[in-house]
Amino acid sequence: MISTLELRRVLTEWQTRLRRVYAILAPERWGETDWAKFGMALVGLLQRHGTTWNADGKTYWDLRWHLQDGGELICQGEALEGSKLSVIVAQTGGFVKETDSYTWFWVEFNQQGDLIRDPYWVEGTWKEALMTLLLPYQYQAGYYLAGTAPTPPSLWLGNSGNEDQKPEQTSAEESPAGIS
């Protein structure tokens, strides 16, 4: 015989699971303002933990994670001094087989942090995975990401072919314990 308290615990656990399924099937929709805030948070994450290099008057950042289903989730930024800052989140590998990459998110800001153009986004679990890295106390829910991935040497100097120069920092070496 099951106690009332145990029955309540089981029902509560299943309610939580059903809410999670509903949140996946019908996620809360973000507006342009929400995506702009998310893009600025990604800029901070990139600048703090990404691989950084300068080439042709531009500054680049790159931060990658291996995906449990195969492939990599890539977050890159490009800053043109005094002009604009672009942030792109893309995926390679996994379900992306016919093309080189699949773009999930792209946003561009001016020097004041205002949007230059409408952000481009595709809803998906990638957003939730990156939110777990941006929000405190949410690191345990990163079921989508499996670990960090190094930036390929060919990108260190913007594909200039000079692989002798090392980047200023690497995401794998300087990543804090919570970022993986």
N, C-alpha and C positions, 0 to 999 in steps of 0.2 A: 504494500500500500504506500502511495506517495503522499507526503505531507503537503499541506496547503502552501507552506513557504517554498518548498521545492518546486511545486507546480507554478507558482508565481515567478520564480527565478527562470524557469524554462520558458515560460510565455514571454517574459521580458526580453530574454536573449533572442528569441525568434522575432519579436517586434523590432528589435534593433537591426537584425539581419534583413528583414523585409524593408525597413526604412533605407538601408544601405542599397539594396537592389533598386528601390524606387529612385534614389538619388542618382544612381548610375543610368537608369532608363530615362529619367526626366530631370536632367541637371538644371540647377538654377542658372538662368541666362544672365550674362554680364553685358553691360552697355559699354560704350566707347570710353567713358570715364574710368570704369573698372579696369579695362584692358590697359589704359594709359598708366594707371597706378601699378598694375602688375608688371608692365614693361620697365618702369623705373625701378621697381624692386629687383627685377632681373639684372638691370645695369649694376646695382649695388652688389649683387651676388657675383656677377662676372668680374667686377673690378677688385673685389676682395679675394676671390678664390680662383680666378681663371688664369690661364697662361696669357701673358701680355707681350706684345712686340710692336715696334714702330717701323713703318715702311712708307715711302712716298708721301710723307707729310700726314699720314693717318696713323691712328692708334687702333690696334686690334686686340680683342679679348676672345678667348676660346675656353669653354668648359664643357666636358662630355661625361656621359654616364653610359655604362653597358645596360642594355635592357634584358630582362629575364626571358623574353620571347625572342631574343636575338636582335642584333643590330646595336646602334648607338643613338642616344638622344643628344643632340648637339645644340648648345646655346652659344651664339657668337655675337659680338658687338663690334661696330666700326665707328670711330669718331673722326670727323674731319674738322680740324681746329677752326673754331669760329663759325662753323656752318651747321652741321647736323650730327646726330648720333642715331645710328641704326642698330636694332636688336632683332635677331632672327633665331627662332627655335625650329630645328628640323630633325628629321630622323633618317638614318641610313640603315640598311639591312632590315631584318624582320619581314614584315609584309611588303616592304619596298624592294621589289626585285627587278622590275622592268626599267626603273629609272635610278639615277644616282642618289636622289634624296626626296623626301616629302616634307614640304614646309607646313608647319603647324601654326606659326605665329611670326608676324613681321610688323614692326612699328618703327617710326622715325620721329625724332624730337628735334626742336631747334635749341639754341643755347639757353633759353629761358625754361626749357622743359615742356613747352607746348607741342602738341602734335603738328607735324608738317602736313601729313596726309592721313587719310583714314586708316586705322590699323587693320591688318588682315589676320584672321584667326579661324581655326577649325576647332570645334569643341572636341574634347577627348580626354582620356585618362592622363595624358601627358601633363595637362594643366594641374590636375590634382596632385600628381607626383611632384611637380616643382613647388606647389604650394606647401607641401610637407617640409621642404627645405627652407622656405621663407617664413613660415609661422612657427613661433616657439611651441615646444611641447608636442609637436606633431611628427617628429622624426620616426616614430615607431610605425606609422602607417604607410611608409614608403614601399609598399608591396610591388610597385611597378619598376622601380630602379634596383639594379643588382650591384652596382659599384661604380667607381670612377673609371674613366678611360683617358689615356694620355692623348694630348694633341699631337697629330702626326708631324714629324720634323719638316715636311714639305710646306707646312703652313706657318712656320715660325717667322719667316720674313716675307709673308704675303706671296708665296709661290715663286720667289726670286731664284730658287735653285741653290742658294747658299745655305747648306745644312750644317756648316761648321759653327755658326754662332748659336749659342743656347739662349732660350727665352729668359726673361728676368725672373720668373717664378713658374713652377709647374703645379698644376692642380693636384696631382697625386702626392707630391712631396709636402706641400704646404696646406693641404686641406685639413680643416679642423676635424675633430672626432665626429661631430654631428653631421658633417657633409660627406656623403659617400655615394 
